[in-house]
Amino acid sequence: MRFGRSQKDSQIGDADRGKIQQATERTRLSVFSKITELFGTDVISTDLWEELEEALIAADVGVKTSFEILDRLKARKPKTQLEMKEALRNSLIEILESVDETAGKLWGNGKLNLNLKTANSPAVVLVVGVNGSGKTTVIGRLASLYIREGYRVMAAAGDTYRAAAIDQLQAWGTAVGFDVIAQQPGADPAAVAFDAINAGKARLYDLIIIDTAGRLQNKTSLMDELAKIKKVITRQIDREPDEVLLVIDSTTGQNGLMQAEVFTKEVGVTSIALSKLDGAGRGGIAFAIAQDYGLPVKFVGVGEHATDLIPFIPETFVDALLLDREE
């Protein structure tokens, strides 16, 4: 079954749409195929509802969100498998689009936006997440997105606890073409953010992306550190960061919900980047994050290249998950 494209869906190119389909293949074939196979008959029975519930939960959609989806479907009273599949599609899109507008100020409707840039105040994105989630890679790819749009980008190596993190960010800067402000390992991360913002103002950069550590096992000190960084940013630009981007590894499943809860409570997350979507067997975490925490996924990592971070379009994502095998 193929559905028409909405205005939002048409905002990304066929190449990116193809990347979404390829990246979600493991999810589609391993878990969501069980969902689409349920629509192989016109009989809508009690067993079908129960099997759909089980399949949604298995896809990491989450229990609460799965119940919400089923309630929406039943309210629409579908009479055929075609009506039921379309109702499911619409319900999934509605969940993702219901949180499209958030406290963040840069990203909306799949578009890059730097409207807050002034001569003396670059836009600032604070990037958070646990170690291993792919923060540094997301930063490099995000910088690449903006550089290709003609913006001047700087990054701050705020994960000062790991020399490898500093080296990795500097390698991305060399490869993609953005400057990196860094200090020695063990330096105060807030001081790195301070230096980066001052340099960004002086050199008239458009965007500053600030990396952070992710030692969630040492939660209290980590959150104190992040709060200090955010305070420094707010003081330097006379507003809070324009986006607080939480990077979640798509392969972590329900652990991603715990990360969303912790970081949102402590530092006010405004948006999500799902990394390693191409390696995930279950992609339903996006729906659970939207439903439980009101956070929109704005970017997805779909491969190994610098260009493989793309804006997240709910309709494209849902259609990729529900794509029939023969399409």
N, C-alpha and C positions, 0 to 999 in steps of 0.2 A: 504494500500500500504506500502510495506516495502522496504527500500533501503539498499544497501550494505554499509559496514563500510569502512571509509577511514583509512589511517595510523594514523591520529590524533585521530579519534574516538576510535581506538583500544587501545589508551594509557590509557584509564580509564577502570576499571573493570566492570563486569556485575552488581555488587552491586551498584556502583556509577551510572551506567546508569539507573538502576531501580529507584534509588533515584531521578534522574532528571525527569523521567517519572511521578513518584508519586508527586513530588513537583509542576510540571506544570499542574497537573490534573485540578485544578480549572480554570486556564487560558484556557486550551484546551477545557474543557466542556462548559465554559461560553461564550467565545469569539471566540477562534480559531475553535470551532466546526462549527460556522457559515461560516467560510472560507472553511473548508473541505467539508461542505455540498453543497457548490456552485459547486463542481466538480462531482455532481451526474448525470450530463447529458453531452452528447457529443456536445451539442449546445453551441458555444461560441458567445454570443450575446452582444449587447451594454449594456443591463441590467446587464449581468454578470459582466462586467468590473466595472459598477457603484456600484454594490453590494459588489464587492471585495474591492473597494476603501473605502466604508463605514465601512466594517468589519475591515480592517487594522487600520483605524483611531480609531475605537472603542476599539481596542486592545492596544492602547497607542503607536502604532508604530509612530504616529505623522504625520501631514499633509505633510510636506516636504518629509519625508522618504517614505510615502505611494505613493506619486507621482513618486518618483524615482523608487520604486519597479515596479509600473505599466508601466513606460517607459521601464524598462528592459524587462518586460514580453512581451510587444507589439513588441519590437525589435526582439524577438526570434520567433514571429509569430507562436505560438502553434496552432495546428489544432484540437486537441482532449483534453478532460478533463485530460487524463493521461499526455499528454505533458505539459499542463498548470500547473498542480500540480507540476510536476517535475521541470518546469521552475521557479515556485514560490519558491520551496525548494532551488534550486541552487542560486537564487537571494538573499534570506535571508541569506544563508551561506556566500555568497560573501561579503555582507555588514559587517557581523561580523568579517570575516577573513581579511578584507582589513585593519583593524587597529590592527592586531595581534602583529606587531612589533612597539613598542613605545619608548619613552625616558627612560622608566624604564629598569633596568638592571638585575632583578632577575627572572622574570617569562616569559616564552614563550612556546607555543605549549603544554600547559597543564602540564608542568613539573615544579617541584621545583628546584631551582638553586641557589647556593651560591658561584659562581665562584669568586666573588670579595673578599671573606674572606681572610684576611692575619693574621699573628700572632699578629699584633698590631691594627687591624682595623676590627671589626665585620661589617657585613652587617647591614644596618639600614633601617627600614620601618617606615615612618611617616603616621599615620592613622588619617584621617580627616572626617568630616561629621556633620550633625546637631544632636542635642540632640534627642534621641529616635530612631535614625536610626539603632542602634545595633552595634555600634563601639566596645564596650567592649567585647561583645559576639564574634564578628568576630576576635578580637585579641586573645581571649582564644582559639578559634578553629584553628586559623592560627598557633598559638604556638603549639597546639596539632599535627597538620600536620607535622611540622618540628621535633618535639620531636620524633614522630614515625619513622622519617627518620634518627634518631640518632644524631640530632644537639642539641647543648646547646643554650637555648633561655632565654632571659631576657626581661622584659617589664618595661616601664616607665609610671607611673600613672600621666600623664600630664593634665588630667582634674581635676585640683585642686579646681575648683569652687563648685564641688559637692562631699561631703564626701561619698555619696553612690557610686559614680563612682570609687573612690579609693578602697572602701571596696569590690565592685564587682570584680574589677581586681585582688585584692589580693585573693579573693575566687577562681577565675579561676586558679590563680597560684598554690594554694594549691591543687586543684582538678586535674589539668593536670600535674603539676610538673615543673613549671618555676618560677624563682625569679622575684620579683617585687621591683623596686626602687620607693619609695614614700616619700613625705613630708606631713606636716600638710595641711589640707584644707586652701585655700587662699594663698598658697605659689606660688612663681614665677614658671610657667610651664617650662620656658626655663632653670631654675636652675635644675629642675628635669631631663630634657633631658641631661644637662651637666653632672650631677652626674651619670646617667645611662650609658652614653658612656664611661666615665672614668672607671667605675666599670667593664663594659663589656670588655674594653681593658685589664685591670689589671687581670681579671679572665679568659681571653681567651674564651669569649663567641663567638658563631658563628653568632647569630642574635639578634638584639635589636629592639623591636617593641614599638613605642612611641605613646601613647594615647594622645588625645587633647580634649579640650572643643568644644562645637558646638552651641554656642549661636548666631544663625544667625540673630536673631532679634536685636542684638547689633553688626551689621556687622563690623563697622569700628574698634572697639577695638578688636574684635575677629581676624580679618585679620592682624592687627598689631601684635597681640600676636603670630599668626601662623608664620608670617614672621620672628619674633624674634627667635622662636624655630628653624626654618629652618636655619637661619643664624648661630646659635650656633652649630647645627649639622654639617653644612658645615665646620665651623672652626675646629671642633674637629676631623673630619675624612678626611679633605682635599678634600672633594667632596660633592656634594649635596646628600640628601638621595637617596638610591638606588631605592626606590619606594616611591611615595606619593599615598597612597591607599585611595580613596574616597569610603566610605560606604554609599550606598543608599538603603533605605527601599523600597522593590519592590512594596509595597502596596500604595505608594504615587503617583504613576502614573506620570503625566506630571510635578508635582512639582520637581521630580528628575532631570528634564532637567535644571531647574533654579539653583538647587544646583550644578550640573555639571558645569554650566557656571560660577557661582560665585567662586567656589573653584579652578577651573582650571585657571581662570584669576589671582587669587591672590597668589596661592601657587604652581602652576604647577603640577596638578594631572597627574599621569602617568598611572593609572589603576583603575578599578572599582571592588568593591565587592557588589553584589546584595544580601542583607539580606532578610530573611522572604519570599523567593520565594514560599514556600509552602502555604503561606497565601494570595498570590496575585491572584486576579481574572483576571488580565491583565499583561502579561509578555512582551509586545512589547516594553517596555521602553529600553531594551537592544539594539534594532535596532536603535532607535532614538538617543541614546547617541553615538553610533558608527558613525552614518551618520552625525549628527550635530556637534559633538565635537571631532571626531577622537579618542575616548577613548575606549579601549578594556575592556570588562568584563573579569576578570581573575578568580574570585571565586564566587560561589553562596552558600547561606545558604539554606539548604533543609530540615531542621528538628530541633529537640530540643536537640540533643545530641552533645557531643564534637567532634564527628567524622562527623558531618553533615555540614561541610564546604568542598566543593570539587572543584577541578579545573574546570573551565568552558571550555567546548569543543563546539564550535559553531554547528558542525554537529549533535552532540548528542542532543543539546538544540532544534534545529529546527525540527529534526525528532520526538522529544517528543511532540512538539506543533502540528505537523501535523499528529500525529498518528491517524489512523482510529479507530472508536469506537470498532470495532470487534477485534482489535488486542490486 
